[in-house]
């Protein structure tokens, strides 16, 4: 039924987590411009990676977050 392997699922969950954190952060300041950067590796058991590893266009991610900042999506 679903053809996700474990790495793809982890990458998808990581992106969802990042977008959720960004969305929560958007509630506090809507004046800034978001530019994607690779998350810092903290050795806390959470695997981090860049957008390319998760097959996500970083420009699209930045544009989407900026649309959230501007209230265009929610």
BELNOR-V284930 format. One record per run of one state. SS is the DSSP state (alpha for helix, beta for strand, coil for the rest). FROM is the first residue (numbers start at 1). LEN is the number of residues. If there is no record, write none. Layout:
ss=SS from=FROM len=LEN
ss=SS from=FROM len=LEN
This chain:
ss=coil from=1 len=5
ss=alpha from=6 len=21
ss=coil from=27 len=24
ss=alpha from=51 len=4
ss=coil from=55 len=3
ss=alpha from=58 len=12
ss=coil from=70 len=5
